[in-house]
Amino acid sequence: MYIKIDMVLEMAVLQVIKGKEQNFERDFAVASHFIESIPGYASHSLRKCIEEENKYLLLVNWKKLEDHTVEFRESEAYLEWKKLLHHYYNPFPIVEHYEMVLENKK
C-alpha cells in the first residue's frame, strides 16, 4: 500500500564528542520535552549508529517546515534545548528537511 503523508521530516546526523555519549543520551531525554511542546511537532526519534558509537541520527516529524524553522527555533524551548545539547556536537550538525515522495508499508 502506498501512502502520501503531508509532513516534513527534519534529519540531522549528530556527531557527539567521544566519551560523552551517555551524558548526551541522558540530556537528550530531558531535551525531548522541550521539542514535544511546540505546536506542529508530531514525533521524533534518536538512533545510535552501530558502526560509530558517537554518531546519532535525529529524525523529527513536523506538520510544516515553519513549525521547526520558526515556531521551535524562535522559542524559549529552543534556548533550553540548545543549552542542554549543543555543547556535545563536534562538528555542529547540518540539519535538512525532507518531504515525502513515496512510502511503502505492509
MIDOSE-1310 file (N, C-alpha, C; in nm, 2 decimals, decimal comma, always signed):
residues 106
myik	+0,08/-0,12/+0,00/+0,00/+0,00/+0,00/+0,09/+0,12/+0,00; +0,06/+0,22/-0,09/+0,14/+0,34/-0,10/+0,06/+0,45/-0,03; +0,12/+0,53/+0,05/+0,06/+0,63/+0,13/+0,13/+0,76/+0,11; +0,06/+0,87/+0,08/+0,13/+1,00/+0,08/+0,08/+1,08/+0,20
idmv	+0,18/+1,12/+0,28/+0,15/+1,19/+0,41/+0,22/+1,33/+0,39; +0,14/+1,43/+0,42/+0,19/+1,57/+0,41/+0,25/+1,60/+0,55; +0,38/+1,58/+0,56/+0,46/+1,61/+0,68/+0,60/+1,64/+0,64; +0,67/+1,71/+0,72/+0,81/+1,74/+0,69/+0,90/+1,67/+0,79
lema	+1,00/+1,60/+0,73/+1,09/+1,53/+0,82/+1,22/+1,61/+0,83; +1,26/+1,64/+0,95/+1,38/+1,70/+0,98/+1,48/+1,59/+1,01; +1,60/+1,60/+0,95/+1,70/+1,50/+0,97/+1,84/+1,56/+1,00; +1,90/+1,51/+1,11/+2,03/+1,56/+1,14/+2,12/+1,45/+1,19
vlqv	+2,24/+1,44/+1,14/+2,34/+1,35/+1,18/+2,42/+1,42/+1,29; +2,42/+1,36/+1,41/+2,48/+1,42/+1,53/+2,61/+1,35/+1,56; +2,72/+1,42/+1,55/+2,85/+1,36/+1,60/+2,87/+1,41/+1,74; +2,87/+1,32/+1,83/+2,88/+1,36/+1,97/+3,03/+1,34/+2,01
ikgk	+3,08/+1,43/+2,09/+3,22/+1,41/+2,14/+3,24/+1,28/+2,20; +3,34/+1,20/+2,16/+3,37/+1,07/+2,21/+3,38/+1,07/+2,37; +3,32/+0,98/+2,43/+3,32/+0,97/+2,57/+3,20/+1,04/+2,64; +3,13/+1,12/+2,56/+3,02/+1,20/+2,62/+2,88/+1,13/+2,58
eqnf	+2,88/+1,02/+2,52/+2,76/+0,96/+2,47/+2,65/+0,93/+2,58; +2,69/+0,88/+2,69/+2,59/+0,86/+2,80/+2,53/+0,98/+2,85; +2,61/+1,09/+2,87/+2,56/+1,22/+2,92/+2,47/+1,28/+2,81; +2,51/+1,27/+2,68/+2,43/+1,32/+2,57/+2,29/+1,25/+2,57
erdf	+2,29/+1,12/+2,58/+2,16/+1,04/+2,58/+2,07/+1,08/+2,70; +2,13/+1,10/+2,81/+2,05/+1,14/+2,93/+1,99/+1,28/+2,91; +2,08/+1,38/+2,86/+2,03/+1,51/+2,84/+1,93/+1,52/+2,72; +1,95/+1,43/+2,62/+1,86/+1,43/+2,51/+1,72/+1,39/+2,56
avas	+1,71/+1,30/+2,65/+1,58/+1,26/+2,71/+1,51/+1,37/+2,77; +1,59/+1,46/+2,84/+1,53/+1,58/+2,91/+1,49/+1,68/+2,80; +1,58/+1,70/+2,70/+1,55/+1,80/+2,60/+1,43/+1,76/+2,51; +1,40/+1,63/+2,51/+1,28/+1,59/+2,43/+1,16/+1,66/+2,47
hfie	+1,14/+1,69/+2,60/+1,02/+1,75/+2,65/+1,00/+1,89/+2,59; +1,12/+1,96/+2,56/+1,11/+2,09/+2,50/+1,06/+2,09/+2,36; +1,11/+2,00/+2,28/+1,07/+1,99/+2,14/+0,92/+1,94/+2,13; +0,88/+1,85/+2,22/+0,75/+1,80/+2,21/+0,64/+1,91/+2,25
sipg	+0,68/+2,02/+2,31/+0,59/+2,12/+2,35/+0,55/+2,22/+2,24; +0,61/+2,20/+2,12/+0,60/+2,30/+2,01/+0,48/+2,27/+1,93; +0,39/+2,36/+1,90/+0,28/+2,34/+1,80/+0,33/+2,29/+1,67; +0,27/+2,19/+1,61/+0,32/+2,14/+1,48/+0,42/+2,03/+1,49
yash	+0,47/+2,00/+1,62/+0,55/+1,88/+1,64/+0,46/+1,76/+1,63; +0,51/+1,65/+1,56/+0,44/+1,53/+1,55/+0,51/+1,41/+1,62; +0,64/+1,40/+1,60/+0,71/+1,28/+1,66/+0,86/+1,30/+1,64; +0,94/+1,23/+1,72/+1,08/+1,23/+1,69/+1,14/+1,10/+1,74
slrk	+1,26/+1,07/+1,68/+1,34/+0,95/+1,73/+1,48/+0,99/+1,72; +1,56/+0,92/+1,81/+1,70/+0,93/+1,81/+1,76/+0,79/+1,79; +1,84/+0,78/+1,69/+1,90/+0,64/+1,67/+2,05/+0,65/+1,68; +2,11/+0,55/+1,74/+2,25/+0,54/+1,75/+2,32/+0,45/+1,65
ciee	+2,42/+0,50/+1,59/+2,49/+0,43/+1,48/+2,56/+0,30/+1,54; +2,55/+0,20/+1,47/+2,61/+0,07/+1,51/+2,76/+0,07/+1,49; +2,80/+0,13/+1,37/+2,94/+0,13/+1,34/+3,02/+0,24/+1,41; +2,96/+0,35/+1,45/+3,03/+0,46/+1,52/+2,96/+0,49/+1,64
enky	+3,01/+0,46/+1,76/+2,93/+0,47/+1,88/+2,90/+0,61/+1,92; +2,97/+0,71/+1,86/+2,94/+0,85/+1,90/+2,86/+0,92/+1,79; +2,80/+0,85/+1,70/+2,72/+0,91/+1,59/+2,57/+0,87/+1,61; +2,49/+0,97/+1,59/+2,34/+0,96/+1,61/+2,27/+1,01/+1,49
lllv	+2,15/+0,96/+1,47/+2,06/+1,02/+1,37/+1,93/+1,07/+1,44; +1,90/+1,20/+1,42/+1,78/+1,26/+1,48/+1,68/+1,28/+1,37; +1,56/+1,22/+1,39/+1,45/+1,24/+1,29/+1,34/+1,30/+1,37; +1,29/+1,41/+1,31/+1,17/+1,48/+1,37/+1,07/+1,50/+1,27
nwkk	+0,94/+1,47/+1,30/+0,83/+1,49/+1,20/+0,76/+1,62/+1,25; +0,74/+1,71/+1,15/+0,67/+1,83/+1,18/+0,56/+1,84/+1,08; +0,45/+1,91/+1,12/+0,34/+1,93/+1,03/+0,38/+2,01/+0,91; +0,46/+2,12/+0,93/+0,51/+2,20/+0,82/+0,64/+2,25/+0,86
ledh	+0,72/+2,30/+0,76/+0,86/+2,34/+0,78/+0,87/+2,45/+0,88; +0,78/+2,55/+0,88/+0,78/+2,66/+0,97/+0,76/+2,62/+1,12; +0,70/+2,51/+1,14/+0,69/+2,46/+1,28/+0,83/+2,44/+1,34; +0,92/+2,40/+1,26/+1,06/+2,38/+1,31/+1,14/+2,51/+1,30
tvef	+1,14/+2,57/+1,18/+1,23/+2,68/+1,15/+1,19/+2,81/+1,22; +1,06/+2,83/+1,25/+1,01/+2,95/+1,32/+0,96/+2,91/+1,46; +0,86/+2,83/+1,47/+0,79/+2,80/+1,60/+0,89/+2,75/+1,70; +0,98/+2,65/+1,66/+1,07/+2,59/+1,75/+1,20/+2,68/+1,77
rese	+1,26/+2,72/+1,65/+1,39/+2,79/+1,66/+1,38/+2,93/+1,72; +1,26/+2,98/+1,73/+1,24/+3,12/+1,79/+1,17/+3,11/+1,92; +1,17/+2,99/+1,98/+1,10/+2,97/+2,11/+1,20/+2,97/+2,23; +1,14/+2,99/+2,35/+1,22/+2,97/+2,47/+1,26/+2,82/+2,49
ayle	+1,17/+2,73/+2,44/+1,20/+2,59/+2,44/+1,33/+2,56/+2,37; +1,35/+2,62/+2,25/+1,48/+2,60/+2,17/+1,60/+2,65/+2,25; +1,59/+2,76/+2,33/+1,70/+2,80/+2,41/+1,74/+2,70/+2,51; +1,64/+2,63/+2,57/+1,67/+2,53/+2,67/+1,73/+2,40/+2,60
wkkl	+1,67/+2,37/+2,48/+1,72/+2,25/+2,40/+1,87/+2,28/+2,37; +1,90/+2,40/+2,32/+2,04/+2,44/+2,28/+2,13/+2,43/+2,40; +2,09/+2,48/+2,52/+2,17/+2,48/+2,64/+2,20/+2,34/+2,68; +2,11/+2,25/+2,67/+2,13/+2,11/+2,71/+2,21/+2,03/+2,61
lhhy	+2,20/+2,06/+2,48/+2,26/+1,97/+2,38/+2,38/+2,02/+2,29; +2,38/+2,14/+2,26/+2,47/+2,19/+2,16/+2,62/+2,17/+2,19; +2,65/+2,17/+2,32/+2,79/+2,15/+2,36/+2,85/+2,01/+2,34; +2,76/+1,92/+2,30/+2,80/+1,78/+2,28/+2,85/+1,76/+2,13
ynpf	+2,82/+1,85/+2,04/+2,84/+1,82/+1,90/+2,98/+1,87/+1,85; +3,05/+1,78/+1,78/+3,17/+1,82/+1,71/+3,19/+1,73/+1,59; +3,17/+1,79/+1,47/+3,13/+1,92/+1,43/+2,98/+1,95/+1,46; +2,94/+2,07/+1,45/+2,80/+2,10/+1,46/+2,72/+2,04/+1,35
pive	+2,60/+1,98/+1,37/+2,53/+1,91/+1,27/+2,47/+2,00/+1,16; +2,46/+1,94/+1,04/+2,38/+2,00/+0,94/+2,24/+1,95/+0,95; +2,14/+2,03/+0,95/+2,00/+1,99/+0,96/+1,94/+2,01/+0,82; +1,87/+1,91/+0,78/+1,80/+1,92/+0,65/+1,65/+1,88/+0,67
hyem	+1,57/+1,92/+0,57/+1,43/+1,89/+0,58/+1,39/+1,82/+0,45; +1,30/+1,72/+0,47/+1,26/+1,64/+0,35/+1,11/+1,63/+0,35; +1,05/+1,62/+0,23/+0,91/+1,59/+0,22/+0,89/+1,45/+0,15; +0,78/+1,39/+0,19/+0,75/+1,26/+0,14/+0,72/+1,26/-0,01
vlen	+0,79/+1,17/-0,08/+0,76/+1,14/-0,22/+0,68/+1,01/-0,23; +0,73/+0,91/-0,16/+0,66/+0,78/-0,17/+0,70/+0,70/-0,04; +0,61/+0,63/+0,02/+0,63/+0,54/+0,13/+0,56/+0,41/+0,11; +0,62/+0,30/+0,13/+0,56/+0,17/+0,11/+0,56/+0,11/+0,25
kk	+0,44/+0,07/+0,30/+0,42/+0,00/+0,42/+0,34/-0,12/+0,40; +0,37/-0,23/+0,47/+0,29/-0,35/+0,46/+0,19/-0,35/+0,57
